[in-house]
Every structure is written in C-alpha cells, then in structure tokens.
Amino acid sequence: MRSKWMQRGSLVLLLALCLPYLARAAEEVEATGEAAIVDGDEPAAKEKARNAALRLAVEMVAGTIVSG
C-alpha cells in the first residue's frame, strides 16, 4: 500500500516539474526562402526554397546557424 502511494506521489511530483516546460507557448515566426529554377524543374526549386525557409525559421527561433 505504501509503495503504491510512493509511486503515485513520485508521478505527481514528476508531472508538476514537467508541466511548466510542456505548457510553454509555441513561438510563431515567418520566413521566406528562394531557389533558382534549373532546367525548368519548378518542383525541385520549390522544395529547395521551402527547405531554405524552414532553415531560416529554425535559426530565427533557436538563435544559432543550422548547417547541412
């Protein structure tokens, strides 16, 4: 009986410590990307532009440069 209460108490304590982190408000940013259309391949250019925009958005939120 005591062991069950200890487990439940530990779970409640863990949740109480994690909730502020989980309740953090999402940050919304807007970024644009651009890429050249090579040999008329617009889908590839759109994908490259989208990836560039996503990379920029992550850099804006994280404050670090994303490489690769």
N, CA, C and O of each residue as an XYZ file, in Angstrom:
272
protein
N       0.820     -1.189      0.000
C       0.000      0.000      0.000
C       0.867      1.257      0.000
O       0.624      2.198     -0.756
N       1.869      1.253      0.851
C       2.742      2.418      0.938
C       3.516      2.602     -0.366
O       3.757      3.729     -0.796
N       3.903      1.491     -0.991
C       4.651      1.561     -2.241
C       3.823      2.209     -3.351
O       4.348      2.973     -4.162
N       2.521      1.896     -3.381
C       1.651      2.498     -4.391
C       1.568      4.006     -4.206
O       1.597      4.765     -5.175
N       1.466      4.430     -2.956
C       1.389      5.859     -2.688
C       2.698      6.555     -3.050
O       2.691      7.690     -3.527
N       3.801      5.885     -2.827
C       5.100      6.450     -3.195
C       5.202      6.592     -4.708
O       5.702      7.600     -5.208
N       4.728      5.580     -5.440
C       4.762      5.652     -6.897
C       3.877      6.782     -7.401
O       4.283      7.560     -8.264
N       2.682      6.870     -6.867
C       1.762      7.932     -7.284
C       2.311      9.307     -6.917
O       2.219     10.253     -7.699
N       2.877      9.403     -5.735
C       3.462     10.673     -5.317
C       4.627     11.074     -6.204
O       4.784     12.245     -6.550
N       5.438     10.096     -6.567
C       6.564     10.377     -7.456
C       6.076     10.824     -8.825
O       6.648     11.735     -9.424
N       5.022     10.187     -9.321
C       4.459     10.556    -10.618
C       3.896     11.973    -10.583
O       4.107     12.751    -11.513
N       3.187     12.304     -9.521
C       2.630     13.652     -9.385
C       3.749     14.681     -9.313
O       3.654     15.739     -9.935
N       4.790     14.392     -8.576
C       5.927     15.305     -8.475
C       6.605     15.482     -9.827
O       6.962     16.598    -10.204
N       6.782     14.399    -10.547
C       7.398     14.469    -11.872
C       6.557     15.307    -12.823
O       7.090     16.136    -13.561
N       5.252     15.096    -12.810
C       4.366     15.887    -13.665
C       4.397     17.360    -13.278
O       4.390     18.233    -14.146
N       4.431     17.634    -11.991
C       4.471     19.022    -11.530
C       5.746     19.716    -11.994
O       5.732     20.911    -12.289
N       6.830     18.980    -12.059
C       8.087     19.568    -12.514
C       8.133     19.730    -14.026
O       8.792     20.639    -14.529
N       7.440     18.859    -14.761
C       7.482     18.887    -16.226
C       6.446     19.820    -16.844
O       6.639     20.295    -17.963
N       5.363     20.086    -16.144
C       4.285     20.880    -16.730
C       4.714     22.267    -17.203
O       4.290     22.676    -18.284
N       5.521     23.007    -16.465
C       5.922     24.318    -16.984
C       6.651     24.215    -18.328
O       6.479     25.074    -19.193
N       7.441     23.194    -18.500
C       8.141     23.009    -19.769
C       7.153     22.667    -20.881
O       7.261     23.186    -21.992
N       6.195     21.799    -20.583
C       5.230     21.377    -21.590
C       4.228     22.475    -21.922
O       3.700     22.511    -23.034
N       3.961     23.359    -20.987
C       2.974     24.408    -21.188
C       3.548     25.635    -21.888
O       2.838     26.614    -22.114
N       4.797     25.582    -22.222
C       5.451     26.707    -22.882
C       4.718     27.056    -24.170
O       4.379     26.165    -24.949
N       4.475     28.315    -24.398
C       3.741     28.753    -25.589
C       4.598     28.553    -26.838
O       5.809     28.769    -26.825
N       3.945     28.139    -27.898
C       4.638     27.949    -29.171
C       4.994     29.314    -29.748
O       4.214     30.263    -29.659
N       6.158     29.398    -30.328
C       6.593     30.639    -30.946
C       6.371     30.533    -32.443
O       6.782     29.559    -33.074
N       5.723     31.532    -33.004
C       5.411     31.516    -34.432
C       6.267     32.550    -35.144
O       6.307     33.716    -34.751
N       6.948     32.117    -36.189
C       7.765     33.015    -36.997
C       7.395     32.828    -38.462
O       6.801     31.822    -38.848
N       7.755     33.807    -39.255
C       7.517     33.722    -40.691
C       8.846     33.927    -41.398
O       9.579     34.868    -41.095
N       9.152     33.047    -42.335
C      10.406     33.132    -43.070
C      10.146     32.809    -44.537
O       9.208     32.084    -44.870
N      10.974     33.348    -45.390
C      10.859     33.058    -46.822
C      12.167     32.471    -47.313
O      13.232     32.726    -46.751
N      12.069     31.690    -48.357
C      13.252     31.099    -48.971
C      13.171     31.259    -50.474
O      12.092     31.452    -51.034
N      14.295     31.178    -51.108
C      14.317     31.285    -52.564
C      15.316     30.299    -53.133
O      16.290     29.919    -52.482
N      15.045     29.889    -54.378
C      15.931     28.957    -55.071
C      15.759     29.168    -56.569
O      14.702     29.595    -57.032
N      16.796     28.868    -57.303
C      16.761     29.026    -58.756
C      16.068     27.835    -59.406
O      16.182     26.700    -58.943
N      15.342     28.119    -60.494
C      14.725     27.055    -61.290
C      15.760     26.629    -62.327
O      16.114     27.400    -63.219
N      16.233     25.406    -62.198
C      17.268     24.890    -63.093
C      16.627     23.908    -64.067
O      15.958     22.963    -63.651
N      16.830     24.130    -65.352
C      16.296     23.269    -66.416
C      14.778     23.102    -66.310
O      14.248     22.033    -66.613
N      14.085     24.151    -65.884
C      12.629     24.109    -65.809
C      12.064     23.231    -64.710
O      10.868     22.939    -64.716
N      12.877     22.808    -63.779
C      12.429     21.914    -62.702
C      11.871     22.734    -61.531
O      12.549     22.951    -60.527
N      10.616     23.183    -61.687
C       9.990     24.006    -60.650
C       9.755     23.266    -59.335
O       9.973     23.853    -58.275
N       9.319     21.997    -59.355
C       9.123     21.302    -58.069
C      10.398     21.222    -57.222
O      10.346     21.372    -56.001
N      11.530     20.988    -57.868
C      12.792     20.929    -57.118
C      13.137     22.301    -56.547
O      13.633     22.403    -55.425
N      12.876     23.355    -57.320
C      13.154     24.709    -56.842
C      12.247     25.054    -55.662
O      12.693     25.673    -54.695
N      10.978     24.655    -55.739
C      10.062     24.909    -54.624
C      10.521     24.181    -53.364
O      10.473     24.733    -52.265
N      10.962     22.948    -53.534
C      11.441     22.163    -52.388
C      12.678     22.809    -51.765
O      12.790     22.889    -50.542
N      13.603     23.269    -52.604
C      14.809     23.931    -52.087
C      14.454     25.235    -51.381
O      15.030     25.560    -50.343
N      13.501     25.984    -51.948
C      13.079     27.238    -51.320
C      12.392     26.963    -49.985
O      12.611     27.682    -49.010
N      11.569     25.931    -49.945
C      10.886     25.557    -48.697
C      11.909     25.164    -47.632
O      11.796     25.570    -46.475
N      12.902     24.377    -48.028
C      13.946     23.970    -47.071
C      14.734     25.171    -46.566
O      15.083     25.239    -45.387
N      15.013     26.120    -47.459
C      15.735     27.325    -47.050
C      14.904     28.137    -46.059
O      15.441     28.676    -45.091
N      13.592     28.227    -46.299
C      12.717     28.966    -45.388
C      12.626     28.274    -44.029
O      12.661     28.934    -42.991
N      12.511     26.954    -44.037
C      12.464     26.217    -42.770
C      13.760     26.381    -41.984
O      13.738     26.550    -40.765
N      14.879     26.331    -42.683
C      16.177     26.501    -42.015
C      16.263     27.891    -41.385
O      16.719     28.041    -40.251
N      15.819     28.907    -42.134
C      15.846     30.271    -41.616
C      14.926     30.416    -40.405
O      15.277     31.088    -39.435
N      13.751     29.788    -40.458
C      12.818     29.861    -39.331
C      13.414     29.230    -38.074
O      13.269     29.767    -36.976
N      14.073     28.105    -38.235
C      14.720     27.453    -37.084
C      15.826     28.339    -36.538
O      15.978     28.465    -35.323
N      16.599     28.953    -37.424
C      17.671     29.844    -36.983
C      17.107     31.045    -36.228
O      17.700     31.507    -35.252
N      15.953     31.550    -36.687
C      15.345     32.704    -36.021
C      14.899     32.344    -34.603
O      15.058     33.148    -33.684
N      14.350     31.160    -34.420
C      13.854     30.747    -33.103
C      14.994     30.293    -32.199
O      15.064     30.683    -31.034
N      15.885     29.467    -32.742
C      16.955     28.889    -31.926
C      18.096     29.867    -31.690
O      18.804     29.767    -30.688
N      18.279     30.804    -32.598
C      19.350     31.766    -32.452
C      20.712     31.229    -32.839
O      21.730     31.848    -32.530
N      20.750     30.085    -33.513
C      22.011     29.520    -33.982
C      21.903     29.220    -35.466
O      20.803     29.124    -36.011
N      23.022     29.075    -36.102
C      23.053     28.791    -37.533
C      22.936     27.291    -37.747
O      23.653     26.504    -37.129
N      22.018     26.903    -38.635
C      21.806     25.495    -38.968
C      22.579     25.203    -40.238
O      22.408     25.894    -41.242
N      23.425     24.192    -40.205
C      24.195     23.843    -41.403
C      23.820     22.451    -41.867
O      23.342     21.621    -41.094
N      24.049     22.216    -43.161
C      23.799     20.871    -43.682
C      22.641     20.745    -44.551
O      22.350     19.652    -45.037
